[in-house]
């Protein structure tokens, strides 16, 4: 697997700079974070960094043929402890790379290493590590949540299927809609998240994306993941990305032999010259853990960033995120106290919008 990734990174480096016939783009964000907790019997503090970088390059010909390479990765396996960073009431199941309770796992070292080829409206996506045609884009790269420093509480249900191996997708891209379908291996990373276990293709996914304008998109997708234990994922979302406001509303359901779990959420980011206000509100089915029964919990995160540096291609500033939770007493038997909160103070560098 690693030799494919090395070849891919070499192609990205050469293609992004060797010829003016190539178009290229780079996006990313890095947060240096200090957190503190209020409410629990034993509050925690920690210093860590969440981060990711995405690179793309593409060559188009006059006849309509195109070729492209895509990659995304993170240094979080080296900037976050193996047990994860503190996040009260977060839950990551073994299926999603845990089990982690009241903490959040690191991103994978390599999240995408893909090649795309196509002609006019037809496109083929092949990736030793890549994204299935399932759900909206991952939370870190969505403009509606890119300025929030930490993961959604719906990660286990809503986000954990975005990085798989042996991904092959075929797509029809029209002016107002895209139809994609493909197969892949339901890989999971554990431990430090520097590699994914590999295996045979055992999963499929299909997605319809409707784009009535450049700023508005709606996606509806379905997938069946795994061989021995099959997880069925259903997802729907609608997004708006404007010059001032970006928002995404999402619904995800994961079904398995033991039942189903739903996650509903909305993200909003409002940008003004050097100031960004962000918010994320979620309703998540939380499984039975220890003596606590399964229950639906509510979570809210509000954030603010002031960019001291606002260049055309990148921005740098400082900010704060505050998490708030409902139903915490009933869920935990009072362990977390009254109105548990986690506050994240951070310095942030990101690519410009």
C-alpha positions as CSV (number, residue, x, y, z in Angstrom):
1,X,0.0,0.0,0.0
2,X,2.7,2.5,0.9
3,X,4.5,2.1,-2.5
4,X,1.3,3.2,-4.2
5,X,1.1,6.3,-2.0
6,X,4.7,7.2,-2.7
7,X,4.2,7.0,-6.4
8,X,1.0,9.1,-6.1
9,X,2.7,11.9,-4.1
10,X,5.5,12.0,-6.7
11,X,2.9,12.5,-9.4
12,X,1.2,15.3,-7.5
13,X,4.5,17.1,-6.9
14,X,5.6,16.9,-10.6
15,X,2.2,17.6,-12.1
16,X,1.4,20.6,-10.0
17,X,4.6,22.5,-11.1
18,X,5.9,21.0,-14.3
19,X,3.6,22.5,-16.9
20,X,1.2,25.4,-17.3
21,X,-1.2,23.0,-18.9
22,X,-2.0,21.6,-15.4
23,X,-4.3,23.3,-13.0
24,X,-3.6,22.7,-9.3
25,X,-5.1,23.6,-6.0
26,X,-4.0,23.2,-2.3
27,X,-6.4,23.5,0.7
28,X,-5.8,22.9,4.3
29,X,-6.1,23.9,7.9
30,X,-4.0,23.5,11.1
31,X,-5.1,24.3,14.7
32,X,-2.8,24.5,17.7
33,X,-5.2,23.8,20.6
34,X,-5.4,24.0,24.4
35,X,-8.5,22.6,26.0
36,X,-10.1,22.9,29.4
37,X,-13.2,21.2,30.8
38,X,-15.9,22.3,33.2
39,X,-18.5,20.1,35.0
40,X,-16.9,16.6,35.4
41,X,-15.5,15.4,38.7
42,X,-12.0,15.2,37.1
43,X,-11.6,18.0,34.5
44,X,-8.9,17.5,31.9
45,X,-6.6,19.8,30.0
46,X,-4.4,19.0,27.0
47,X,-2.4,20.5,24.2
48,X,-2.7,19.1,20.7
49,X,-3.1,19.9,17.0
50,X,-5.9,19.0,14.5
51,X,-4.8,19.4,10.9
52,X,-5.2,18.3,7.3
53,X,-3.9,19.2,3.8
54,X,-5.5,18.4,0.4
55,X,-3.8,18.7,-3.0
56,X,-5.3,18.3,-6.4
57,X,-3.9,18.6,-10.0
58,X,-5.8,18.2,-13.3
59,X,-5.0,18.3,-17.0
60,X,-7.8,19.1,-19.5
61,X,-7.6,18.8,-23.3
62,X,-9.6,20.6,-25.9
63,X,-11.2,17.3,-26.9
64,X,-12.8,16.9,-23.5
65,X,-10.4,14.3,-22.1
66,X,-9.0,15.0,-18.6
67,X,-6.7,13.4,-16.1
68,X,-6.3,14.3,-12.5
69,X,-4.7,13.3,-9.2
70,X,-6.0,14.0,-5.7
71,X,-4.5,13.6,-2.3
72,X,-5.4,14.4,1.3
73,X,-3.6,13.6,4.6
74,X,-3.0,14.7,8.2
75,X,-0.2,14.8,10.7
76,X,-2.7,14.1,13.6
77,X,-1.2,10.7,14.3
78,X,1.9,12.6,15.4
79,X,0.2,15.7,17.0
80,X,-2.5,13.7,19.0
81,X,-1.9,11.0,21.5
82,X,-2.9,7.5,20.6
83,X,-5.8,7.5,23.0
84,X,-7.2,10.7,21.3
85,X,-7.8,14.2,22.5
86,X,-10.3,15.1,25.2
87,X,-13.9,15.7,24.0
88,X,-16.6,15.1,26.6
89,X,-19.5,12.8,25.5
90,X,-17.8,11.8,22.3
91,X,-18.0,8.2,21.3
92,X,-16.1,6.3,18.6
93,X,-17.0,2.6,18.2
94,X,-14.5,-0.2,17.3
95,X,-15.9,-0.1,13.8
96,X,-14.8,3.5,13.4
97,X,-11.3,3.1,14.8
98,X,-12.0,3.1,18.6
99,X,-13.3,2.2,21.1
100,X,-12.9,5.7,22.4
101,X,-15.1,7.3,25.0
102,X,-15.0,11.0,26.0
103,X,-12.1,11.4,23.5
104,X,-11.8,11.8,19.7
105,X,-9.4,9.7,17.6
106,X,-6.8,11.2,15.2
107,X,-7.5,11.5,11.5
108,X,-5.7,9.0,9.3
109,X,-2.2,9.8,8.1
110,X,-3.3,9.4,4.5
111,X,-7.0,9.9,3.7
112,X,-6.9,10.0,-0.1
113,X,-4.5,9.0,-2.8
114,X,-6.5,8.9,-6.0
115,X,-6.4,9.2,-9.8
116,X,-9.2,10.4,-12.0
117,X,-9.6,10.0,-15.7
118,X,-12.6,11.0,-17.9
119,X,-14.0,12.2,-21.1
120,X,-16.6,15.0,-21.1
121,X,-19.3,14.0,-18.6
122,X,-17.8,10.5,-17.9
123,X,-15.4,10.1,-15.0
124,X,-13.5,7.2,-13.4
125,X,-12.0,7.5,-9.9
126,X,-9.5,4.9,-8.7
127,X,-7.8,5.1,-5.3
128,X,-5.7,2.7,-3.2
129,X,-7.0,4.9,-0.4
130,X,-9.9,7.2,-1.1
131,X,-13.5,8.3,-0.7
132,X,-16.5,6.1,-1.5
133,X,-19.5,7.8,-3.2
134,X,-21.2,8.1,0.1
135,X,-22.4,11.1,2.1
136,X,-21.2,14.7,1.9
137,X,-17.5,15.6,2.0
138,X,-15.7,15.0,5.4
139,X,-16.3,17.6,8.1
140,X,-12.8,19.1,7.9
141,X,-13.0,20.1,4.3
142,X,-16.6,21.4,4.4
143,X,-16.6,25.2,4.3
144,X,-19.5,25.2,6.8
145,X,-17.3,23.5,9.5
146,X,-13.7,24.2,8.4
147,X,-13.2,26.9,11.1
148,X,-14.3,24.5,13.9
149,X,-11.3,23.0,15.6
150,X,-12.7,19.6,16.6
151,X,-14.8,16.8,15.3
152,X,-18.6,16.5,15.2
153,X,-20.2,14.3,17.9
154,X,-21.9,12.4,15.1
155,X,-18.5,11.2,13.8
156,X,-19.1,7.6,14.5
157,X,-22.3,7.5,12.5
158,X,-21.8,10.3,10.0
159,X,-18.1,10.6,9.2
160,X,-16.3,7.3,9.8
161,X,-16.9,5.8,6.3
162,X,-15.0,8.5,4.3
163,X,-11.6,6.7,4.2
164,X,-11.6,3.3,2.6
165,X,-9.2,1.2,0.4
166,X,-9.4,-0.2,-3.1
167,X,-12.0,2.4,-4.1
168,X,-13.3,2.4,-7.7
169,X,-16.0,4.9,-8.6
170,X,-17.7,5.6,-12.0
171,X,-19.6,8.9,-12.4
172,X,-21.8,10.8,-14.8
173,X,-21.3,14.5,-14.3
174,X,-23.9,16.8,-15.9
175,X,-24.5,20.5,-15.5
176,X,-27.2,20.1,-12.8
177,X,-26.5,16.7,-11.3
178,X,-23.9,14.0,-10.8
179,X,-24.6,10.3,-10.5
180,X,-21.8,8.1,-8.9
181,X,-21.5,4.5,-8.0
182,X,-18.6,2.3,-6.9
183,X,-17.1,-0.5,-4.9
184,X,-14.4,-0.6,-2.2
185,X,-13.0,-2.5,0.8
186,X,-14.4,-1.5,4.2
187,X,-11.0,-0.8,5.8
188,X,-10.6,0.5,9.3
189,X,-7.5,2.1,10.9
190,X,-6.6,1.6,14.6
191,X,-3.9,2.5,17.0
192,X,-1.9,5.5,15.8
193,X,-4.0,5.6,12.5
194,X,-0.9,5.6,10.3
195,X,-2.1,2.7,8.1
196,X,-5.3,0.9,7.1
197,X,-5.9,-2.8,7.2
198,X,-6.4,-4.1,3.7
199,X,-8.5,-6.8,2.1
200,X,-10.8,-7.7,-0.8
201,X,-13.5,-5.5,-2.2
202,X,-16.6,-6.1,0.0
203,X,-18.7,-2.9,-0.2
204,X,-20.6,-0.7,-2.5
205,X,-22.1,2.8,-2.5
206,X,-24.1,5.1,-4.8
207,X,-24.7,8.8,-4.6
208,X,-26.9,11.4,-6.5
209,X,-25.9,15.0,-6.2
210,X,-28.2,17.7,-7.5
211,X,-26.6,21.2,-8.2
212,X,-29.2,23.8,-9.1
213,X,-26.5,26.5,-8.9
214,X,-22.8,26.8,-8.1
215,X,-23.6,27.6,-4.5
216,X,-26.3,25.0,-3.7
217,X,-26.1,21.2,-3.7
218,X,-28.1,18.3,-2.4
219,X,-26.9,14.8,-2.1
220,X,-28.6,11.5,-1.4
221,X,-26.6,8.3,-1.0
222,X,-26.7,4.7,0.1
223,X,-24.1,2.1,0.8
224,X,-23.6,-1.4,2.2
225,X,-20.2,-1.8,4.0
226,X,-18.5,-5.0,5.1
227,X,-18.7,-8.7,4.5
228,X,-19.2,-10.6,7.8
229,X,-21.0,-7.7,9.6
230,X,-22.8,-5.5,7.1
231,X,-23.4,-1.9,7.9
232,X,-26.0,-0.1,5.8
233,X,-25.4,3.7,5.5
234,X,-28.1,6.1,4.3
235,X,-27.3,9.8,3.9
236,X,-28.9,13.0,2.8
237,X,-27.6,16.6,3.0
238,X,-28.1,20.0,1.5
239,X,-25.3,22.7,1.4
240,X,-25.0,26.4,0.6
241,X,-21.6,28.1,0.1
242,X,-21.8,31.8,-0.5
243,X,-19.3,34.6,-0.1
244,X,-20.5,35.4,3.5
245,X,-22.5,32.4,4.7
246,X,-21.8,28.6,4.3
247,X,-24.2,26.0,5.8
248,X,-24.8,22.3,5.6
249,X,-27.7,20.3,7.0
250,X,-27.2,16.5,7.2
251,X,-29.0,13.3,8.1
252,X,-27.3,9.9,8.4
253,X,-28.5,6.5,9.4
254,X,-26.3,3.4,10.1
255,X,-28.0,0.1,10.2
256,X,-26.5,-3.2,11.4
257,X,-27.6,-6.5,13.0
258,X,-28.1,-4.9,16.4
259,X,-30.4,-2.1,15.2
260,X,-30.0,1.4,13.7
261,X,-28.6,4.7,14.8
262,X,-29.4,8.2,13.4
263,X,-27.5,11.5,13.4
264,X,-29.0,14.8,12.4
265,X,-27.0,18.1,12.3
266,X,-26.6,21.5,10.9
267,X,-23.4,23.6,10.5
268,X,-23.2,27.4,9.8
269,X,-20.3,29.6,9.2
270,X,-20.6,33.4,8.8
271,X,-17.5,35.2,7.4
272,X,-16.8,38.9,7.7
273,X,-13.4,40.4,6.6
274,X,-11.3,39.1,9.5
275,X,-14.0,37.6,11.7
276,X,-15.7,34.2,11.5
277,X,-18.5,32.9,13.6
278,X,-19.3,29.2,13.4
279,X,-21.9,26.9,15.0
280,X,-22.7,23.2,14.8
281,X,-25.9,21.6,16.4
282,X,-26.4,17.9,16.5
283,X,-28.8,15.2,17.6
284,X,-27.1,11.8,17.9
285,X,-28.1,8.3,18.9
286,X,-25.6,7.1,21.5
287,X,-25.3,3.4,22.2
288,X,-25.5,1.7,25.6
289,X,-22.1,2.2,27.3
290,X,-21.4,0.5,30.6
291,X,-24.4,1.0,32.9
292,X,-25.8,3.9,30.8
293,X,-28.7,3.0,28.5
294,X,-28.8,3.9,24.8
295,X,-30.1,7.4,24.4
296,X,-30.4,10.3,21.9
297,X,-28.2,13.2,23.0
298,X,-28.0,16.8,21.9
299,X,-24.8,18.7,21.3
300,X,-23.9,22.2,20.3
301,X,-20.6,23.9,19.4
302,X,-20.1,27.6,18.9
303,X,-16.9,29.1,17.7
304,X,-15.2,32.4,16.9
305,X,-12.0,33.2,14.9
306,X,-10.2,36.5,14.4
307,X,-7.8,36.5,11.6
308,X,-4.8,38.7,12.3
309,X,-3.4,37.9,8.9
310,X,-5.8,37.7,5.9
311,X,-3.9,37.1,2.7
312,X,-5.4,36.2,-0.7
313,X,-4.3,32.6,-0.4
314,X,-4.2,32.0,3.3
315,X,-5.3,33.3,6.7
316,X,-4.0,33.0,10.3
317,X,-5.7,33.9,13.5
318,X,-6.8,32.9,17.0
319,X,-10.1,31.7,18.2
320,X,-12.2,29.7,20.7
321,X,-14.8,26.8,20.5
322,X,-17.2,25.9,23.2
323,X,-19.1,22.6,23.4
324,X,-22.5,22.3,25.2
325,X,-24.5,19.1,25.8
326,X,-28.1,18.2,26.7
327,X,-29.3,15.1,28.6
328,X,-25.9,14.6,30.2
329,X,-27.2,13.9,33.7
330,X,-29.5,11.1,32.6
331,X,-26.8,9.6,30.3
332,X,-24.0,9.5,32.8
333,X,-25.6,9.2,36.2
334,X,-24.2,12.6,37.3
335,X,-20.5,11.8,36.6
336,X,-20.1,14.8,34.4
337,X,-21.9,17.2,36.8
338,X,-24.2,20.0,35.7
339,X,-23.9,21.3,32.1
340,X,-20.6,19.8,31.2
341,X,-18.6,21.9,28.8
342,X,-15.3,21.7,26.9
343,X,-13.6,25.0,25.9
344,X,-10.9,24.9,23.1
345,X,-8.6,27.9,22.7
346,X,-6.5,27.8,19.5
347,X,-4.3,29.4,16.9
348,X,-5.4,28.6,13.4
349,X,-3.8,28.7,9.9
350,X,-6.0,27.8,6.9
351,X,-6.2,28.2,3.2
352,X,-8.4,31.1,2.0
353,X,-11.9,30.5,0.9
